[in-house]
Amino acid sequence: MKSKSPLVFLFVICTSVFISCSAPAEKENAIDLAKVKSDIQAMEDAYAAAEKAKDAAGVAVYYSEEAVSYSRNQQPVTGKAAIKEDIAQRLAKDTSGNHNVYKVVDLFAEGNMAVEIGSWTSINPSGAEVDKGYYMSYFQKRDGKYVCVRDMNMTTSAAK
């Protein structure tokens, strides 16, 4: 019996060290999801405002330099400069007067990354909904702020 006693003691010590070391790490890495959601929603609101103002540079602030955007019915667009140009062309062609509203639906965050699932609604000048859909954006936190690295969207209703 005495020969097992040091092994039990060693097991108890190792388990205690493991538990005590892992508990603070969880607290240090805890993410305030409400804050992240608020930050991401503010980015979506700024994106919508810049879109409404036909400000492609303002919309492109959302993206990282190496972002890839997967938009409906077109090939992926790679790089912030190319995304900005794509947005500028789209905004220049749009004469509808419609504007989009973006809303964070669900958010997952860990470490320096966040994944947003959101909804978008296109509204005409009289306030009626003309189209809607969902999008997903993957963000990385860089220099204390989130930037979109990948996004894609889909429509759930046919444009009227």
N, C-alpha and C positions, 0 to 999 in steps of 0.2 A: 504494500500500500504506500509506503514511503517513497518509492521510486516514481509513482504517478503524481505525487504532490507537486514537484517542481514544474511538471508539464501543465497541470491545472493552473498553477500560479502564473506561469508564462502566458497561457491562453487568456486568463482574466486581464492581465496587464495589457496584452496586445489588443484585446477587444476594447478595453477602456480607452486606450490611446487612439484607436481608430474612430470610436464614437466621438470623443472629445475634439479630435481634429476635423472631422467632417461637419459637425454642427455649426461652428462659426462660419465656415466657408459658404454654407447655404444662406446664412443671413447676409453676408457681405455681397453675394451675387444676386440677392433678391431684387426683382424688377418691379417698379411701381407701374402696373399695367394701365391704371387710370391715367397716369401722367403720359405714358407712351401713346395711349389712344388719343389723348387731347393734343399731343404734339403732331401726330399723324393726321388727325382731323384738320388741324390748322394748316398743314401742308396741302391737304385736299381742297380746303377753302381758298387758299392762295392760288392754287392751280386753276380752279374754276373762275376766280376773279380775273386772272391773267388771260385765260381763254376768252372770257366775255369781252375783255378790253382789246382782244386780238393782238396780245403782246406775247409773241413766241418766246422771246428771251425770258420773260417772267414765268412762262410755263416750264421752260427747260431748267430752271433753278431746281426743280423737283428731282432731277436725274444726276447720277454720278457721271464722271467723264467716260467710263467704259460701259455704261448702261446698255441694255438691249430691250427694246420695246416691241411687243408682239401685238399689233393692232388687228382689228377685224378686216378680213378680206385683202390683206396685203402681206408682203414678205416682211420678216423682222427687220427693224432698223437698229443699227449698231453704232454706239458712240453718241455722246451728248450733242456734238455739232450736227450730226446727221439727223438726230431726233428733233433738234431745234428747227432745222431746215424743213423736215417733214411737217412739223406743226405749222410753220409759217405758210407753207403751200396750202395746207388744209384750211387754215384760217382765212387766207386770201380768197379761196374759192367759195367760202361759206357766205351766202347772202340771205340766209333764212331768218336771221335775227334770233334764233334759238340760243339758249344757254344751258349748260349742264350743272347739275347739283350732284356732288359726290358725298357719300356717307360711309363711314367705317361701320361694317356689320360685325366683323369678328377680327380678333387680333391675337397673334401668338408671338411672344418675345422671349428671347433667352440670350444672355451675354450681350454681344454688340449687334444682334440681328433681330429683325421683326418681320413678320409676314402679315399682311393685311388682306382681308377679303372685304370688298366694298361693293356698294351698289351705286349706279349712276342713273340719273333721270334727265332726259332732254325735255326742256320746257320751251314752248313757243312764246312770242311776245305778249299774247293775251293770257298767259299763265296756264295753258293746257299742256298736259303731258303728251309728247309725240313719240317718244321712244324710251326704252329703259334696258338695263342689263346689269351685269356684274363685272368686277375686275379683281385681279389679284396682283399685289405689289410686294416685292421682296426688298427690304431696306437693310442697310448696314449703317451703324453709327460710326461716324468719322469726325474727329475733332469736335466731339460733343453734340453733333447734330445728325439726324437721320437723312440719308439720301437714298433714292430709289435706284436699285441696281438692275432689277428685272420687273417688267410688268406685262400683263396681258389682259385683254378684255373681251367680252362677248355681249351680244345683244339677246334679249329674251322676247322682244316684240318687234314686229315688222314696222318700219317707219310708215306713218300715215300720210 
